Amino acid sequence: MGILTELGVSVVEPLRSIWNGIIQTVPGIVAAIILLIIGYVLALIIAYIVDKVLEKIKFDKWVLEKTHAAKTLGKFKLSKFLALITKWYVFILFLPPAAALIKLGALSNFLMAVAMWIPNVIIAVILAMIGVAFAYYIDNKITETKVKAASILAMIAKIIIYVFTLLIVLDQVGIRIAVAQTSFLIILAGVMLAVAMVVGIGFGLAFRDEAKGIIKQVKKKL
């Protein structure tokens, strides 16, 4: 009987611990679900407001006029995308407190870490979009100048902006690449020096004849 009693206790105790854990966890899970529902509803409301405001001020038309990226964006609506980003950003803000209510130890800590990291991803996406739009804006501005090799200069400027944006985005999501940043700055300095030399030589050749004429006039007056 003693052995059977000990065996029964050995079986019952783990089951009791599991049951007690469930009982203690269920209220936190219910509270977390309610909090997430509230957060999602609030996120939908805020996203709807953002969408309507951007639509009212004709944000998409303004972006197309400033960046000339109609071919690139196509039917893509930046205002809708920003509203979507806003919705999930607001919802994600409710994840850390919801994870804290569950009280599942290491799992809760992991969920909180993920919840705190996701906003950085969203910000990184927004920065990437801004960088791409700015690259197209600079590309169009340089191309419109009609100077010699404008297309090459525009391409170089666009690539530099792309790489710089990529470095910022990677840093935002927590990927540290100090060596790449240093290398990029060195390459950027070299490219800028080369461009300056090309532009300088171009201007020098273009104004060479005019300079000779000015020098001759000065000599005559002397």
C-alpha positions in Angstrom: 0.0 0.0 0.0 2.9 2.4 0.8 4.3 1.9 -2.7 0.9 2.5 -4.3 0.4 5.6 -2.2 3.7 7.0 -3.2 3.0 6.2 -6.9 -0.3 8.0 -6.6 1.3 11.0 -5.1 4.0 11.0 -7.8 1.3 11.0 -10.5 -1.1 13.4 -8.9 1.4 16.1 -7.9 2.6 16.9 -11.4 -1.0 17.0 -12.6 -1.9 19.3 -9.7 1.0 21.6 -10.6 -0.1 21.7 -14.2 -3.7 22.4 -13.3 -2.6 25.2 -10.9 -0.5 26.7 -13.6 -3.4 26.6 -16.0 -5.7 28.2 -13.4 -3.1 31.0 -12.8 -2.5 31.5 -16.5 -6.1 31.6 -17.8 -7.1 35.0 -16.3 -3.9 36.5 -17.8 -4.7 35.0 -21.2 -8.3 36.3 -21.1 -7.1 39.7 -20.1 -4.4 39.7 -22.9 -7.0 38.7 -25.5 -9.4 41.5 -24.4 -6.5 44.0 -24.5 -5.5 42.9 -28.0 -9.1 43.2 -29.2 -9.2 46.7 -27.8 -5.9 47.5 -29.4 -7.0 46.1 -32.8 -10.2 48.1 -32.8 -8.4 51.3 -31.9 -5.8 50.6 -34.6 -8.5 50.2 -37.2 -10.1 53.5 -36.1 -6.8 55.4 -36.2 -5.8 53.8 -39.6 -9.2 54.8 -41.0 -8.6 58.4 -39.9 -5.1 58.5 -41.4 -6.3 57.1 -44.7 -9.1 59.7 -45.0 -6.8 62.6 -44.0 -4.2 61.6 -46.6 -6.9 61.1 -49.2 -8.4 64.5 -48.4 -5.1 66.3 -48.8 -4.4 64.3 -52.0 -1.2 62.9 -50.6 -0.6 60.3 -53.4 -0.9 63.0 -56.1 1.6 65.2 -54.3 4.1 62.3 -54.0 3.8 61.5 -57.7 4.3 65.2 -58.6 7.4 65.6 -56.4 9.1 62.3 -57.1 7.9 61.6 -60.7 7.7 58.0 -59.8 4.4 57.2 -61.5 5.9 54.4 -63.6 7.5 52.9 -60.5 4.6 53.1 -58.2 2.0 52.2 -60.8 -1.4 51.7 -59.0 0.3 51.5 -55.6 -1.3 53.9 -53.2 1.2 55.2 -50.7 -1.6 56.6 -48.5 -3.2 53.1 -48.2 0.2 51.7 -47.3 0.8 54.3 -44.6 -2.6 53.7 -43.2 -1.8 49.9 -43.1 1.5 50.6 -41.4 -0.3 52.9 -38.9 -2.8 50.2 -38.1 -0.3 47.5 -37.3 2.0 49.9 -35.5 -0.8 50.9 -33.1 -1.8 47.3 -32.6 1.8 46.2 -31.9 2.0 48.8 -29.1 -0.5 46.6 -27.3 1.6 43.5 -27.6 4.1 44.1 -24.8 1.5 44.7 -22.1 -0.5 41.8 -23.4 2.5 39.5 -23.2 3.2 40.7 -19.7 -0.3 39.7 -18.6 0.1 36.1 -19.8 3.0 35.4 -17.3 4.6 32.5 -19.1 8.1 33.2 -18.0 10.6 32.9 -20.8 7.9 32.8 -23.4 6.4 36.1 -22.2 9.9 37.7 -22.2 10.4 36.5 -25.8 7.0 37.8 -26.9 7.8 41.2 -25.3 11.2 41.3 -27.0 9.5 40.6 -30.4 6.8 43.2 -29.7 9.4 45.8 -28.9 11.4 44.9 -32.0 8.6 45.0 -34.6 8.1 48.8 -34.4 11.8 49.1 -35.5 10.9 47.0 -38.5 8.0 49.2 -39.4 10.1 52.4 -39.0 12.8 50.7 -41.2 10.2 50.1 -44.0 9.1 53.7 -43.8 12.7 54.9 -44.0 13.3 52.6 -47.0 10.3 54.1 -48.8 11.5 57.6 -48.1 14.9 56.7 -49.4 13.6 55.3 -52.6 11.3 58.2 -53.2 14.2 60.7 -52.5 16.5 58.7 -54.9 13.9 59.1 -57.7 13.5 62.8 -56.9 17.2 63.4 -57.1 17.4 61.3 -60.3 14.8 63.4 -62.0 16.3 66.7 -60.8 19.7 65.8 -62.2 18.3 64.4 -65.5 16.3 67.7 -66.0 19.5 69.7 -65.9 20.3 68.4 -69.4 24.0 68.7 -68.7 26.5 66.2 -70.2 26.6 62.8 -68.6 23.5 63.8 -66.6 22.1 60.2 -66.8 25.4 58.8 -65.4 25.5 61.3 -62.6 21.8 60.6 -61.8 22.5 56.9 -61.7 25.5 57.3 -59.4 23.5 59.6 -57.1 20.6 57.1 -57.0 22.9 54.2 -56.2 24.6 56.2 -53.4 21.2 57.1 -51.9 20.1 53.4 -52.1 23.2 52.2 -50.3 23.0 54.9 -47.7 19.3 54.1 -47.1 20.1 50.4 -46.9 22.7 51.1 -44.2 20.2 53.2 -42.2 17.5 50.5 -42.5 19.8 47.7 -41.4 20.9 49.8 -38.4 17.3 50.5 -37.5 16.4 46.8 -37.3 19.5 46.2 -35.1 22.0 44.9 -37.7 25.3 46.6 -36.9 27.6 46.8 -39.9 30.3 49.3 -39.0 32.8 47.9 -41.5 30.3 48.3 -44.3 29.5 51.8 -43.2 33.2 52.7 -43.2 33.7 51.2 -46.6 30.7 53.0 -48.0 32.0 56.3 -46.7 35.4 55.7 -48.4 33.8 54.7 -51.7 31.4 57.7 -51.5 34.4 60.0 -51.0 36.1 58.4 -54.0 33.0 58.7 -56.2 32.4 62.3 -55.2 36.1 63.1 -56.0 35.8 61.5 -59.4 32.6 63.3 -60.2 34.1 66.6 -59.1 37.1 66.0 -61.4 34.9 65.0 -64.3 32.7 68.1 -63.8 35.7 70.3 -63.4 37.4 69.0 -66.5 34.2 69.3 -68.4 33.8 73.0 -67.4 37.4 73.6 -68.1 37.2 72.2 -71.6 33.9 74.0 -72.2 35.3 77.4 -71.2 38.8 77.0 -72.7 38.1 79.0 -75.8 36.3 81.7 -73.9 39.2 81.9 -71.5 41.7 82.4 -74.4 39.6 85.2 -75.8 39.5 87.0 -72.4 43.2 86.7 -72.0 43.8 88.1 -75.6 41.5 91.1 -74.8 43.4 91.8 -71.6 46.8 91.6 -73.4 45.5 94.1 -76.1 44.4 96.6 -73.4 47.8 96.3 -71.7 
